Amino acid sequence: MTIEIKQSLKLTQQLIMTPQLQQSIKLLQLTRLELLDLIRQEIKENPVLEEKSEGPNEKSEQETQITEEFGATEDPRNDSNETAFDWENYLYEEAKTSWDPIARLGKKGLDNDSYQSVEINPDKKEGLQDYLLMQLALSQLDRDEKKCGELIIGNLDQNGYLKISLKELSSLSGMNYDLIEKTLREIQKFDPVGVAARDLKECLMLQLNLVEQKRKELAGEIIAKHLTKLSEKKYALIAKDLKTTKKEIIKAVKIIYSLEPKPGRAFNYEDPQYINPDIYVYKISGKYIVVLNEDGMPKLHINSLYRQILSGGNSIPKNSKEYIKDKLSSAAWLIKSIYHRQNTFKMVMYSIIKFQRDFFDNGIEHLKPLVLRNVAEDIDMHESTVSRVINNKYVYTPRGIFPLKFFFSSSINSFKGESFSSNSVKDTIKKIISQENPRSPCSDQEIVNILMKKNIHIARRTVTKYREMMSILSSNKRRNLF
């Protein structure tokens, strides 16, 4: 048998992801801010793309969109604008930009400089370490002790605890162990009380030393010997071990509960995380209208100069002509992809409103189970497309701001054959717990029994799972005997 080289024809089918298709898929996954960054980057890299500022007499994009939606059909799938859209003329026409909040504020007498000054000069709040360093500077400690104090304060966590051992501090810094220990005791006298403690027990004892109340010694014994039982509220066992009455234990526990387990909590300032919705849903005359958030989103068009250059025949070099054609094709595809992205967003949102109309009308308790397949079949798209649309996207509704994933949840059956959304069941459990008697909170089994009366059939372990997902403690830890 000889080995030889031959040529042969073979016909096969393959699914190829073209660069244009990859770009469309990528755009679906982007949030509004991410899309805005991508457009700005494309404008920098592609000289063919341009944007034009909104004129003083032009309506905002959102105003125009609401007007068109209210007067047109409610479902964008019934609108033939997409198929009949004249892309060729649009690409070379001047486009309007979106709504500019600074420009509108300027009309009311607020100039751009005063608007920006709010951002440039934010209110800076004092942190725990700054507060402690100020007290350290005003203290009577000597130079070496202050240097050691700075080392200790620098190793405190956000709750005010010293998580590194004194031996490690001594080894890393080269300072004397006794000096570090002495300085630590001085810092533990600083405000807030309990700061620089190495564990919860030491933190509570530091605070308890300053308490001038009866049963202070009993409270100290509970902290020293029965901190775990205290967290589980096993007061009877604690009373038996300390040879006292449960009533006395409860009075001592009341003192312990007045202490602060996290001294640095008051200094934990987190910047608020503002949610910028990608979609707005308005209810107008009984109809729900979907409006895309295009605030600050530039409307792209192609510079007519490059079209004139291409129509100039052979007056330009071949390489330059091919470069311009490539950039024109890239710009045109980007504009089309953005248009289809926005249209897909609206289709998905209208489909969600169709399935969850009871939620929009009556609230979360009427939320229905919904999966990606339902929406995908309704709008005649693939489930992966719907998944990309709802990922990390938020919608503003008359009921509040929700992630799009909120409307998709599993189904829970009832005794009468009905089905409930898992999110609505979680909300029901939360309401039951909020209305319970704090001295006798509902156990998970009691919650199951209450849900059965509401025609919701779930197991006790499911209630436990939902309760833990909502960060709600068990009935024993929710009990309040004071």
HELIX and SHEET records of a PDB file:
HELIX    1   1 PRO A   19  GLN A   29  1                                  11    
HELIX    2   2 ARG A   32  GLU A   45  1                                  14    
HELIX    3   3 GLU A   61  GLY A   71  1                                  11    
HELIX    4   4 PRO A   76  ASN A   78  5                                   3    
HELIX    5   5 TRP A   87  LEU A   91  1                                   5    
HELIX    6   6 PRO A  101  LYS A  107  1                                   7    
HELIX    7   7 ASN A  112  ILE A  120  1                                   9    
HELIX    8   8 LEU A  128  LEU A  138  1                                  11    
HELIX    9   9 ARG A  143  GLY A  154  1                                  12    
HELIX   10  10 LEU A  166  SER A  173  1                                   8    
HELIX   11  11 TYR A  177  ILE A  187  1                                  11    
HELIX   12  12 LEU A  200  LEU A  208  1                                   9    
HELIX   13  13 LYS A  216  LYS A  225  1                                  10    
HELIX   14  14 LEU A  227  SER A  231  1                                   5    
HELIX   15  15 TYR A  235  LEU A  242  1                                   8    
HELIX   16  16 LYS A  246  TYR A  257  1                                  12    
HELIX   17  17 PRO A  263  PHE A  267  5                                   5    
HELIX   18  18 SER A  304  LEU A  310  1                                   7    
HELIX   19  19 GLY A  313  SER A  315  5                                   3    
HELIX   20  20 LYS A  318  PHE A  355  1                                  38    
HELIX   21  21 ARG A  357  ASN A  362  1                                   6    
HELIX   22  22 ILE A  364  HIS A  366  5                                   3    
HELIX   23  23 LEU A  372  ILE A  379  1                                   8    
HELIX   24  24 GLU A  383  ILE A  390  1                                   8    
HELIX   25  25 LEU A  404  PHE A  407  5                                   4    
HELIX   26  26 SER A  422  SER A  434  1                                  13    
HELIX   27  27 ASP A  444  LYS A  453  1                                  10    
HELIX   28  28 ARG A  460  MET A  469  1                                  10    
HELIX   29  29 SER A  475  ARG A  478  1                                   4    
SHEET    1   A 2 LEU A  49  GLU A  51  0                                        
SHEET    2   A 2 LEU A 300  ILE A 302 -1                                        
SHEET    1   B 4 LYS A 287  LEU A 292  0                                        
SHEET    2   B 4 ILE A 279  ILE A 284 -1                                        
SHEET    3   B 4 TYR A 394  THR A 397  1                                        
SHEET    4   B 4 GLY A 400  PRO A 403 -1                                        
SHEET    1   C 2 SER A 411  ASN A 413  0                                        
SHEET    2   C 2 SER A 419  SER A 421 -1                                        
END                                                                             
